[in-house]
Protein backbone atom coordinates (compact mmCIF):
# COMPACT_ATOMS: atom_id res chain seq x y z
CA UNK A 1 0.00 0.00 0.00
CA UNK A 2 2.85 2.36 0.83
CA UNK A 3 4.47 1.78 -2.51
CA UNK A 4 1.17 2.52 -4.27
CA UNK A 5 0.74 5.83 -2.41
CA UNK A 6 4.31 6.84 -3.21
CA UNK A 7 3.72 6.04 -6.85
CA UNK A 8 0.59 8.21 -7.04
CA UNK A 9 2.40 11.07 -5.34
CA UNK A 10 5.04 10.99 -8.07
CA UNK A 11 2.37 11.08 -10.76
CA UNK A 12 0.41 13.99 -9.32
CA UNK A 13 3.31 16.01 -7.99
CA UNK A 14 4.00 19.42 -9.58
CA UNK A 15 7.21 21.18 -8.71
CA UNK A 16 6.60 24.55 -6.99
CA UNK A 17 9.53 26.01 -8.96
CA UNK A 18 7.76 25.45 -12.30
CA UNK A 19 5.37 28.08 -13.68
CA UNK A 20 1.67 27.38 -13.28
CA UNK A 21 1.17 26.78 -16.99
CA UNK A 22 3.80 24.02 -16.96
CA UNK A 23 2.22 22.04 -14.06
CA UNK A 24 0.00 19.02 -14.65
CA UNK A 25 -3.39 20.48 -13.85
CA UNK A 26 -5.40 17.27 -14.38
CA UNK A 27 -4.36 14.40 -12.11
CA UNK A 28 -4.25 11.06 -13.84
CA UNK A 29 -3.50 7.47 -12.91
CA UNK A 30 -1.66 4.89 -14.97
CA UNK A 31 -4.94 3.72 -16.48
CA UNK A 32 -5.95 7.10 -17.95
CA UNK A 33 -5.12 8.25 -21.48
CA UNK A 34 -2.46 10.88 -22.09
CA UNK A 35 -3.83 14.37 -22.81
CA UNK A 36 -3.80 15.60 -26.40
CA UNK A 37 -0.50 17.36 -27.24
CA UNK A 38 -0.60 21.12 -27.58
CA UNK A 39 -0.06 21.93 -31.32
CA UNK A 40 1.66 25.19 -30.41
CA UNK A 41 4.43 23.26 -28.63
CA UNK A 42 5.27 21.05 -31.61
CA UNK A 43 8.56 21.53 -33.44
CA UNK A 44 8.04 23.68 -36.54
CA UNK A 45 8.62 21.86 -39.84
CA UNK A 46 11.88 22.31 -41.71
CA UNK A 47 10.70 24.41 -44.63
CA UNK A 48 14.10 24.22 -46.37
CA UNK A 49 14.07 20.40 -46.39
CA UNK A 50 10.44 20.29 -47.44
CA UNK A 51 11.10 22.68 -50.30
CA UNK A 52 14.00 20.55 -51.54
CA UNK A 53 12.01 17.31 -51.33
CA UNK A 54 8.97 18.71 -53.07
CA UNK A 55 10.99 20.37 -55.82
CA UNK A 56 9.51 22.23 -58.76
CA UNK A 57 6.27 20.90 -60.18
CA UNK A 58 6.12 19.63 -63.72
CA UNK A 59 3.09 21.88 -64.21
CA UNK A 60 5.43 24.85 -63.84
CA UNK A 61 7.08 24.19 -67.17
CA UNK A 62 4.93 21.63 -69.05
CA UNK A 63 1.68 22.39 -70.83
CA UNK A 64 -0.48 20.30 -73.12
CA UNK A 65 -0.40 22.97 -75.82
CA UNK A 66 2.88 24.90 -75.85
CA UNK A 67 2.58 28.61 -76.37
CA UNK A 68 5.08 31.26 -77.28
CA UNK A 69 5.71 31.90 -73.60
CA UNK A 70 6.20 28.32 -72.44
CA UNK A 71 7.64 26.50 -75.43
CA UNK A 72 11.17 27.73 -74.72
CA UNK A 73 12.71 27.89 -71.21
CA UNK A 74 12.81 31.45 -69.92
CA UNK A 75 16.53 31.13 -69.21
CA UNK A 76 17.37 30.77 -72.89
CA UNK A 77 17.08 33.25 -75.78
CA UNK A 78 13.96 33.50 -77.90
CA UNK A 79 15.67 32.44 -81.12
CA UNK A 80 16.13 28.80 -80.02
CA UNK A 81 13.84 26.58 -82.14
CA UNK A 82 11.17 24.84 -80.07
CA UNK A 83 10.55 21.90 -82.35
CA UNK A 84 10.46 19.23 -79.65
CA UNK A 85 7.00 17.66 -79.05
CA UNK A 86 5.21 18.14 -75.71
CA UNK A 87 5.88 15.57 -73.00
CA UNK A 88 3.43 12.70 -72.63
CA UNK A 89 1.61 11.68 -69.46
CA UNK A 90 0.07 8.38 -68.37
CA UNK A 91 -2.22 7.08 -65.62
CA UNK A 92 -0.72 4.36 -63.41
CA UNK A 93 -1.91 2.51 -60.31
CA UNK A 94 -5.00 0.50 -59.28
CA UNK A 95 -8.54 1.75 -59.78
CA UNK A 96 -9.46 4.50 -57.36
CA UNK A 97 -5.82 5.36 -56.64
CA UNK A 98 -4.50 6.23 -60.07
CA UNK A 99 -1.93 8.97 -60.40
CA UNK A 100 -0.53 10.84 -63.36
CA UNK A 101 3.12 10.44 -64.29
CA UNK A 102 5.16 12.16 -66.97
CA UNK A 103 6.91 9.87 -69.40
CA UNK A 104 10.47 10.53 -70.49
CA UNK A 105 10.83 12.43 -73.75
CA UNK A 106 11.61 10.24 -76.75
CA UNK A 107 15.15 11.62 -76.98
CA UNK A 108 15.91 10.21 -73.50
CA UNK A 109 14.64 6.67 -74.03
CA UNK A 110 17.27 3.94 -74.43
CA UNK A 111 17.06 0.16 -75.01
CA UNK A 112 17.40 -2.31 -72.16
CA UNK A 113 20.93 -3.79 -72.16
CA UNK A 114 20.85 -7.45 -73.15
CA UNK A 115 23.62 -8.05 -75.69
CA UNK A 116 26.05 -10.95 -75.41
CA UNK A 117 29.00 -8.58 -75.10
CA UNK A 118 27.27 -6.74 -72.25
CA UNK A 119 26.90 -10.04 -70.40
CA UNK A 120 30.54 -10.99 -71.02
CA UNK A 121 31.88 -7.71 -69.67
CA UNK A 122 29.61 -7.92 -66.65
CA UNK A 123 30.80 -11.48 -65.99
CA UNK A 124 34.46 -10.40 -66.17
CA UNK A 125 33.85 -7.53 -63.76
CA UNK A 126 32.09 -9.72 -61.19
CA UNK A 127 34.76 -12.43 -61.48
CA UNK A 128 37.46 -9.92 -60.52
CA UNK A 129 35.27 -8.16 -57.92
CA UNK A 130 35.38 -4.87 -59.85
CA UNK A 131 32.72 -2.17 -60.01
CA UNK A 132 31.78 0.30 -62.71
CA UNK A 133 30.15 3.70 -62.45
CA UNK A 134 28.09 2.62 -65.47
CA UNK A 135 26.14 0.26 -63.19
CA UNK A 136 26.29 2.08 -59.87
CA UNK A 137 25.17 5.44 -61.31
CA UNK A 138 22.59 3.77 -63.59
CA UNK A 139 24.01 5.37 -66.72
CA UNK A 140 21.53 5.32 -69.63
CA UNK A 141 24.36 4.71 -72.12
CA UNK A 142 25.43 1.35 -70.70
CA UNK A 143 23.95 -0.60 -73.61
CA UNK A 144 25.73 1.63 -76.12
CA UNK A 145 29.09 1.59 -74.35
CA UNK A 146 29.17 -2.11 -73.40
CA UNK A 147 27.39 -3.43 -76.48
CA UNK A 148 30.19 -3.13 -79.03
CA UNK A 149 30.89 -5.89 -81.53
CA UNK A 150 33.75 -7.07 -79.34
CA UNK A 151 35.30 -6.16 -76.01
CA UNK A 152 38.00 -4.00 -77.58
CA UNK A 153 35.28 -1.80 -79.10
CA UNK A 154 33.48 -1.41 -75.78
CA UNK A 155 33.97 1.28 -73.18
CA UNK A 156 33.60 0.86 -69.43
CA UNK A 157 34.36 3.25 -66.61
CA UNK A 158 35.92 1.30 -63.74
CA UNK A 159 34.98 2.53 -60.26
CA UNK A 160 37.76 2.03 -57.73
CA UNK A 161 37.71 1.75 -53.94
CA UNK A 162 34.42 -0.13 -53.70
CA UNK A 163 30.81 0.76 -54.42
CA UNK A 164 30.05 2.80 -51.29
CA UNK A 165 30.67 6.56 -51.04
CA UNK A 166 31.14 8.64 -47.90
CA UNK A 167 29.22 11.55 -49.41
CA UNK A 168 25.55 11.95 -50.22
CA UNK A 169 25.03 14.13 -53.30
CA UNK A 170 21.33 14.60 -54.07
CA UNK A 171 21.70 13.62 -57.74
CA UNK A 172 23.77 10.46 -57.36
CA UNK A 173 22.45 6.90 -56.89
CA UNK A 174 25.71 5.40 -55.57
CA UNK A 175 25.07 4.05 -52.06
CA UNK A 176 26.57 5.93 -49.13
CA UNK A 177 27.97 5.16 -45.69
CA UNK A 178 30.06 6.95 -43.09
CA UNK A 179 32.22 3.84 -42.69
CA UNK A 180 32.54 1.94 -45.99
CA UNK A 181 34.38 -1.39 -46.18
CA UNK A 182 38.19 -1.21 -46.25
CA UNK A 183 40.03 -0.98 -49.56
CA UNK A 184 40.83 -4.15 -51.47
CA UNK A 185 44.65 -4.28 -51.69
CA UNK A 186 44.40 -6.51 -54.78
CA UNK A 187 42.17 -4.09 -56.69
CA UNK A 188 44.97 -2.26 -58.57
CA UNK A 189 46.34 -5.57 -59.87
CA UNK A 190 42.91 -6.96 -60.77
CA UNK A 191 41.93 -3.75 -62.57
CA UNK A 192 45.11 -3.69 -64.63
CA UNK A 193 44.72 -7.37 -65.53
CA UNK A 194 41.10 -6.93 -66.64
CA UNK A 195 41.92 -3.95 -68.84
CA UNK A 196 44.87 -5.76 -70.37
CA UNK A 197 42.55 -8.68 -71.29
CA UNK A 198 40.09 -6.35 -73.03
CA UNK A 199 42.83 -4.66 -75.04
CA UNK A 200 41.27 -1.21 -74.79
CA UNK A 201 43.08 1.78 -76.23
CA UNK A 202 41.45 4.24 -73.82
CA UNK A 203 40.12 3.60 -70.33
CA UNK A 204 38.38 5.76 -67.74
CA UNK A 205 38.92 5.22 -64.01
CA UNK A 206 36.79 6.86 -61.35
CA UNK A 207 36.16 6.27 -57.68
CA UNK A 208 33.79 6.91 -54.82
CA UNK A 209 34.73 9.59 -52.30
CA UNK A 210 36.52 8.12 -49.30
CA UNK A 211 36.63 10.84 -46.66
CA UNK A 212 37.21 8.09 -44.09
CA UNK A 213 40.77 7.67 -45.41
CA UNK A 214 43.58 10.08 -44.55
CA UNK A 215 44.59 10.49 -48.20
CA UNK A 216 41.09 10.10 -49.63
CA UNK A 217 42.33 7.01 -51.48
CA UNK A 218 44.76 8.98 -53.67
CA UNK A 219 47.65 6.52 -53.20
CA UNK A 220 45.36 3.59 -54.10
CA UNK A 221 44.22 5.46 -57.24
CA UNK A 222 47.79 6.30 -58.26
CA UNK A 223 48.95 2.71 -57.71
CA UNK A 224 46.17 1.46 -60.01
CA UNK A 225 47.29 3.82 -62.79
CA UNK A 226 50.91 2.71 -62.42
CA UNK A 227 49.88 -0.98 -62.62
CA UNK A 228 47.88 -0.31 -65.80
CA UNK A 229 50.76 1.55 -67.42
CA UNK A 230 53.12 -1.29 -66.51
CA UNK A 231 50.92 -3.99 -68.03
CA UNK A 232 49.72 -1.94 -71.02
CA UNK A 233 52.12 0.96 -71.70
CA UNK A 234 50.25 2.14 -74.81
CA UNK A 235 46.87 2.37 -73.07
CA UNK A 236 45.65 5.91 -72.43
CA UNK A 237 44.18 6.48 -68.97
CA UNK A 238 41.66 9.10 -67.88
CA UNK A 239 40.99 9.53 -64.16
CA UNK A 240 37.76 11.06 -62.89
CA UNK A 241 38.58 11.87 -59.28
CA UNK A 242 36.98 13.50 -56.27
CA UNK A 243 38.28 16.66 -54.61
CA UNK A 244 40.23 14.87 -51.84
CA UNK A 245 38.67 17.30 -49.33
CA UNK A 246 40.68 20.11 -50.88
CA UNK A 247 44.10 18.46 -50.34
CA UNK A 248 45.86 19.60 -53.52
CA UNK A 249 48.97 17.50 -52.78
CA UNK A 250 46.80 14.40 -53.34
CA UNK A 251 45.63 15.87 -56.65
CA UNK A 252 49.26 16.27 -57.71
CA UNK A 253 50.03 12.70 -56.61
CA UNK A 254 47.36 11.23 -58.91
CA UNK A 255 48.12 13.61 -61.77
CA UNK A 256 51.81 12.64 -61.76
CA UNK A 257 51.24 8.85 -61.69
CA UNK A 258 51.32 8.40 -65.47
CA UNK A 259 47.86 9.80 -66.14
CA UNK A 260 46.87 11.16 -69.57
CA UNK A 261 43.60 13.01 -68.80
CA UNK A 262 42.55 14.41 -65.42
CA UNK A 263 38.78 14.82 -64.97
CA UNK A 264 36.90 16.31 -62.05
CA UNK A 265 33.24 17.28 -62.33
CA UNK A 266 31.84 20.58 -61.09
CA UNK A 267 28.39 19.00 -61.76
CA UNK A 268 26.39 22.25 -61.77
CA UNK A 269 26.63 26.02 -61.50
CA UNK A 270 27.94 27.66 -58.35
CA UNK A 271 24.54 28.90 -57.15
CA UNK A 272 23.02 25.38 -57.17
CA UNK A 273 26.05 23.55 -55.77
CA UNK A 274 24.89 23.57 -52.09
CA UNK A 275 21.53 22.02 -53.05
CA UNK A 276 22.90 19.52 -55.58
CA UNK A 277 26.21 18.28 -54.16
CA UNK A 278 27.28 17.14 -50.72
CA UNK A 279 28.04 20.09 -48.46
CA UNK A 280 31.69 19.06 -48.28
CA UNK A 281 32.05 19.74 -52.01
CA UNK A 282 32.17 23.36 -53.14
CA UNK A 283 32.35 24.93 -56.58
CA UNK A 284 35.59 26.84 -55.97
CA UNK A 285 37.21 23.82 -54.36
CA UNK A 286 36.54 21.93 -57.60
CA UNK A 287 38.06 24.79 -59.59
CA UNK A 288 41.22 24.58 -57.48
CA UNK A 289 41.43 20.82 -58.13
CA UNK A 290 41.23 21.36 -61.90
CA UNK A 291 43.74 24.21 -61.73
CA UNK A 292 46.28 22.12 -59.81
CA UNK A 293 45.82 19.12 -62.12
CA UNK A 294 46.56 21.34 -65.11
CA UNK A 295 50.06 22.02 -63.80
CA UNK A 296 51.08 18.35 -64.22
CA UNK A 297 53.26 17.52 -67.23
CA UNK A 298 54.50 21.12 -67.27
CA UNK A 299 51.01 22.38 -67.97
CA UNK A 300 50.36 19.81 -70.70
CA UNK A 301 47.80 17.73 -68.83
CA UNK A 302 44.38 17.63 -70.49
CA UNK A 303 41.74 18.55 -67.90
CA UNK A 304 38.05 17.78 -68.20
CA UNK A 305 34.79 18.47 -66.37
CA UNK A 306 31.07 17.84 -66.73
CA UNK A 307 27.93 19.89 -66.14
CA UNK A 308 24.35 18.61 -65.75
CA UNK A 309 21.51 20.64 -67.22
CA UNK A 310 17.90 20.55 -66.08
CA UNK A 311 18.53 21.36 -62.41
CA UNK A 312 17.14 24.89 -62.60
CA UNK A 313 20.25 26.73 -63.79
CA UNK A 314 19.96 30.00 -65.71
CA UNK A 315 21.71 31.03 -68.90
CA UNK A 316 23.79 33.68 -67.12
CA UNK A 317 24.91 31.14 -64.50
CA UNK A 318 26.07 28.75 -67.24
CA UNK A 319 27.96 31.53 -69.00
CA UNK A 320 29.79 32.43 -65.78
CA UNK A 321 30.57 28.77 -65.08
CA UNK A 322 32.17 28.29 -68.50
CA UNK A 323 34.21 31.48 -68.08
CA UNK A 324 35.57 30.29 -64.73
CA UNK A 325 36.42 26.88 -66.17
CA UNK A 326 38.38 28.46 -69.01
CA UNK A 327 40.13 30.73 -66.52
CA UNK A 328 41.70 27.68 -64.83
CA UNK A 329 42.62 26.07 -68.16
CA UNK A 330 39.98 23.34 -68.49
CA UNK A 331 40.24 21.77 -71.97
CA UNK A 332 37.16 19.53 -72.25
CA UNK A 333 33.61 20.05 -71.01
CA UNK A 334 30.54 17.85 -71.40
CA UNK A 335 26.86 18.77 -70.99
CA UNK A 336 24.21 16.16 -70.18
CA UNK A 337 20.62 15.99 -68.97
CA UNK A 338 20.08 15.36 -65.27
CA UNK A 339 17.79 12.36 -64.79
CA UNK A 340 16.33 11.56 -61.37
CA UNK A 341 17.63 8.07 -60.45
CA UNK A 342 15.06 7.36 -57.70
CA UNK A 343 12.22 9.15 -55.92
CA UNK A 344 14.59 9.94 -53.05
CA UNK A 345 16.76 12.13 -55.26
CA UNK A 346 16.30 15.65 -56.61
CA UNK A 347 13.49 16.07 -59.08
CA UNK A 348 14.16 17.20 -62.62
CA UNK A 349 13.45 20.91 -62.97
CA UNK A 350 13.47 20.83 -66.77
CA UNK A 351 13.99 18.45 -69.68
CA UNK A 352 16.34 20.45 -71.88
CA UNK A 353 15.79 19.99 -75.61
CA UNK A 354 18.51 18.75 -78.00
CA UNK A 355 18.49 22.16 -79.71
CA UNK A 356 19.56 23.88 -76.48
CA UNK A 357 22.33 21.31 -75.94
CA UNK A 358 23.63 22.03 -79.43
CA UNK A 359 23.57 25.75 -78.66
CA UNK A 360 25.77 25.28 -75.60
CA UNK A 361 28.15 23.04 -77.56
CA UNK A 362 28.71 25.81 -80.09
CA UNK A 363 29.05 28.45 -77.41
CA UNK A 364 31.63 26.45 -75.44
CA UNK A 365 33.69 25.72 -78.56
CA UNK A 366 33.63 29.44 -79.34
CA UNK A 367 35.14 30.10 -75.91
CA UNK A 368 38.20 28.00 -76.74
CA UNK A 369 37.50 24.57 -75.25
CA UNK A 370 39.46 21.82 -77.00
CA UNK A 371 36.43 19.51 -77.20
CA UNK A 372 32.77 19.71 -76.13
CA UNK A 373 30.29 16.83 -75.96
CA UNK A 374 26.74 18.08 -75.46
CA UNK A 375 23.49 16.13 -75.62
CA UNK A 376 20.69 14.77 -73.42
CA UNK A 377 22.39 11.37 -72.98
CA UNK A 378 25.97 12.62 -72.83
CA UNK A 379 27.80 11.78 -69.60
CA UNK A 380 31.25 12.73 -68.33
CA UNK A 381 32.64 9.48 -69.77
CA UNK A 382 31.30 9.57 -73.30
CA UNK A 383 32.97 7.25 -75.79
CA UNK A 384 32.75 9.63 -78.75
CA UNK A 385 34.64 12.17 -76.69
CA UNK A 386 37.14 9.54 -75.59
CA UNK A 387 37.89 8.72 -79.25
CA UNK A 388 38.60 12.37 -79.95
CA UNK A 389 40.78 12.89 -76.86
CA UNK A 390 42.66 9.68 -77.63
CA UNK A 391 43.42 10.99 -81.09
CA UNK A 392 44.71 14.30 -79.71
CA UNK A 393 46.95 12.52 -77.19
CA UNK A 394 48.40 10.15 -79.78
CA UNK A 395 49.10 13.02 -82.15
CA UNK A 396 50.96 14.77 -79.35
CA UNK A 397 53.03 11.61 -78.95
CA UNK A 398 53.57 11.37 -82.69
CA UNK A 399 51.66 8.07 -82.87
CA UNK A 400 48.87 7.45 -85.36
CA UNK A 401 45.46 7.48 -83.67
CA UNK A 402 42.10 6.16 -84.72
CA UNK A 403 41.39 8.18 -87.89
CA UNK A 404 42.04 11.91 -88.18
CA UNK A 405 41.02 14.64 -85.79
CA UNK A 406 38.80 16.43 -88.30
CA UNK A 407 36.98 13.23 -89.09
CA UNK A 408 36.41 12.54 -85.41
CA UNK A 409 34.95 16.03 -84.92
CA UNK A 410 32.55 15.60 -87.82
CA UNK A 411 31.53 12.09 -86.76
CA UNK A 412 31.01 13.13 -83.14
CA UNK A 413 28.92 16.13 -84.14
CA UNK A 414 26.67 13.89 -86.26
CA UNK A 415 26.27 11.42 -83.38
CA UNK A 416 25.34 14.18 -80.92
CA UNK A 417 22.88 15.72 -83.36
CA UNK A 418 21.18 12.34 -83.76
CA UNK A 419 20.70 11.84 -79.99
N, C-alpha and C positions, 0 to 999 in steps of 0.2 A: 504493500500500500504506500509505503514511504517513497519507493522508487517511482510509483505512478504520479504522486503529487509533485515530486521534483521535476518529473518530465513535463507536466502541464505548466509548471511555473516557467520553465525554459521557453515553452511555446508562446505563452502569453506575455512574457516580460518585454517591456519597452525601455530602453536605456533613457534615463532622465537627461543625458547630455545631448541626445538627438533632438532635432526640431520636431514640433508636433506633427507636421505633415509627413515626416518620415517614419512615425511610429505605426505599428500595426493596430489599427483602430477596431477591427473586428476580430475578436478571439475565435480561434478555430482549433479543433482537435485533429488528430491524425486521420480521422475518417472523413473530414470535410474536403471539398474541392478547393483548389487554389483560386484566388480571385483573378479576374481577367486583368491582363497586363495593361498598364496605362500606355496608349499609343504615343503620347508625347515624350515618354522616356525611352522609346526605341532608338537604336542607332540609325542616323540618317543614311540613306543609300549612297553608294559611291557613284555619283553622276558621271565621273570621268570613265570609270570602268564600264558602266552601262552604255555610255555613248559609243565606246569602242566596240563592244560586243554587238550592239544593234547595227552599227554601220549605216552607210547611206542606203536608202531604199532604191530598188530598181525603178520604181515609178518616178524617181527624180530625173532619170535620164532616158527612159524608154517610153515610147508611145506607140499605139497601134497604127497611127497614120502620121509619119514624120512631117513636120512643118519646117519652114525656113529657120525657125528659132531653135528647134531641137534636133535637127538632122545632123548638125555638126557640133561637137563639143565646144562650149564657150571659151575654152582655153586655147583654141586653135583658130587661125585666121579663116575668114569667110571664103577664101578662094579654094579651099580644099574640097575636092569632089566628094559628094555624099552618095555614092552609088551603091553602098552596101544595103542589103535588104533588112527590114526590121526583124528584131529577134522574135523567136517563136516561144509560145508558152504551152503548157500541158497540165492537165488535171491528174493528180496521182493520189493514191490512198483509197481506203475502203469507203463504201457508201455512207454518207452522213458525216464523214470526216475528211473529205477531199480537200486538197490544197493546191494552189497554183504554183508551178515552178517555171523558171525560165530556162529553156534549152540553150546549150552552147551554140554560138554562131557556126555556120558551116565551115568557115575558115579555121576553126579551132578543133574540129573533129578529126580524130586519127584512128587507124585500124587497131584492133586488139593484137598484141604481139603473139605470134604462134608459129613462126618459121622454124625450120630445122636448125638453122644457124643460131638463132636466138636461144634455142634449147641447149645447144652445144656449149655456147659461151657461158650460159648460166650454170651448166653442170661443171665446167672447169672452175668457175669462181667458187662454187660451194665446196668442191673437192679440196681447194687450197685455203678454204676459210677466208676468202676475200670478199669485200663489199664494194658496191658501186653506188655513186650518187644517182645514177640513172634509176635504180630501184628505190633507194631510200627516199629520194625527193620526188618520186612518182613523175619522172620526166615524160612528157607526151611524145617525145621523139625516140623512145627506146626501140620501137619496131624499126624505124628508119636507120638508126645507128647500128643496131645489132643484127639487122636482117640482111647484111650484104651477101653477095654470092659465095664468099668464103671468109674465113676469119681475118685474113689479112686486109680485106676491104672493109671490115667492121671497125667501129669506134666505140670504146667504152671508157668511162671516166672512173678510175679506181679511187675508192674512198679509204684512206688510211686511218689507223688508230681506232678501229672499231666502228660501230654503227650508232653510238650514243653520244650526244653532244652535251656539253655543260651549259649551253646557252639556250634560250627559248625565244627565238625570233617568231613574230606573229604570222609570218608568211611561209614558214618552213615546216615540212612534215617529218623531218628526222627526229627520232625520239630523244628525249632529254633526261638528264639525271645529274644531281650534284656530285655523285661519286660513281662514275662509270667504271667498268671493269678495267684492270690493268692492261697495259700495252702488250701485244704479242711480240716477243723478241724475234720470232722467226718471220714476221710479216715482211720485212724488207727483202729477204731472200725469196720468199714465196712469190711476192709481187714481181720481182725481176725475172724469175723463172717462168711465170705465166706469160708475161709480155714477150719474152724471148720465144716461147712456143708459138705465139700468134704471129710473130714476124711483122708487127706493126711498124710503120715508118714514123708515126707521130702518136704520142700517148699523153693523156691528161691525168694528172694526179691531184686529188683534193683530200681534204680531211675534215673531220668534225673539230670543233673547238674543244680544247682540253685545258681549261683554266685550273683544273686540279693538279696539273703538272707544273713544276717550277719553270721549265722552259717552254711550256705550251705544246710540247711535242716536236719542237723544231729540230732537235738532233735526230729523232726517229725519222722525220721527213727527209732530212738531208742524207741520212744513211741509205734510205730507199733509193734516192736519186743516184747516189754513187754506185750502188749495186746494179742498177739498171744500166748505167753507162759502162760498167765493167763487163757485163754480159752481152750488151748490144751497143757498142760504141757509136754506131751510125744512127741510132734511134734518137729522135728529137723529143724532149720532155718539156711539157708545160705543167707548172704547179699552180694550183688555185688554193691559196692559203688563207688562214684567218689573220687577225691583226696582232696576235701574240700579246694581247693586253697592252699594246703600245710599246713593247720592248723592241726597239729597232735593231738591236744587236742580233736578235734571233732572225729578223728579216734578212739581214746581211748574211747570216750563216746559211740559210736556205738558198739565197740568191747566188752564193759563191760555191755551191756544191756540184756544179756542172750543169745547171739549169739552162734552158734555152729561152723560155718565156715565163715571166712572172705575172700571175693574175691574182687580183684581189678585188672583190666586188663591193662597190659602194651601195648597190641594191636600189637606192631611191634618192630623191633630192634631199637636201639638208633639212628642210622644214618638216618632212615626214619621217625622218630617221628615228626620232624617239618613239613614234607610234608603231613603226614597222619592224625595226631591229631591236635586239636585246639592248637594255640600257647600258651595258658595258661596251657596246660598239657605238662609236660616234663618227660623224661624217668627216671631220677634220683629222681624226686619228687614222681613218682609212686613206686619206690623202697623203699623210706622212709616210704610211707604209709604201704606197706606190712611188712616192718621191725617193725614198731610200732604196727601193729595189732598182730603180732606174740607174743608180750610180754603179751597180755591178757591171763588170766587163768594161770598165772605163766609160760608162755611160751608154754602152751599146746594147744593154738588155732591153728586149721588147717587153713592154708592160701592157697590161690588159685589164679591163673592168667591164662590168655589166650593170645595166639599169632596167628595172621593171617598170612598165607603163600600166596604167589602169588602177593606180592606187589613190588617185585624186590630185596628182601633181598638175601644176599649171605650166603654160608655155614659157613664161618668164623664168620659173624655177628650173626648167630643163636647160634653158639657154645658159643660166648662171652655172649650173652643174658642169656642162660641157666646157665652159671657159675655165673653170677651176681645174678640171682634169687635164686640159691642154697646158695649163700653167705649170703643172708638175711633170709634164713630159709623157703622159699616157699615149701610147701608140694605137691601141685597138679598143674599140668600144662596141658592145652589143646591146640591142634593145629587144625586149621580149614582153609578151603579155603576161601580167600576173594572173594566175588561176588559183582559186581557193582550193587547197588540197582536201580539207575536211571542214565540217561545220564549226569546229572549234577555232579555226583560223580566221584571219581578216577577210571580210567580204570584198568582192570585186566592186570598185567604185565605177568602173567604166570598161566596156569592151572596145578597145581602140581598133579602128578599121585599118586594113592593109594600106590604104592610101596615106594615112597619117604616119605609119611606120616608114613608108618610102620617103615621105617628106623629111623625117628626121635623119634618115640615112644620108640623103643629099646634103642636108645642112651640116652634119658632122664631118662628112668628107670635105666640104668647103672650108671647114675650120682647120684642116690640116691633119686629121687622123689618118694613119697609114691604112687602116682597114676598118670597115663598119659593117656589121651584120645586123639587119633590122627586119623584124617580121613577127607576127603573132606567136609563132611556135619556136622562134629563135631562143636559145638558151646560151649561157656563158660558154659552154663547151659545145660548139656547133661545128659539125664536121666540114661544111663548106669553108668556114673560116679557118679551120685547122689546115686544110689543103693549101689555102693561100699563104698562111703564115709559114708553113713548111717550105713552100717554094721560095719565099723571101729569105729564110734562114739558109737554105741550101745555096742560093745565089750568092749570099754573103760569104759562104765558105768556098765558093767556086766549084760547087758540085751540082750536076744537073738535077733538077727537081722534077715533079710530076707535071709536065706540060710547061707552058710559059705563063708569066705573071698576067699578061694582058688577057690571055684566054681564060685564066682562072677568074679574073674580075668579071668578065662577060658572062661566064657560066654561072657564077655565084649570084649575079644580079638577076639572071633569068630564073634561078631557083627561088630566090626570095620573092620575086614578083608573082610566082605561081602559087605561093603559100596562101 
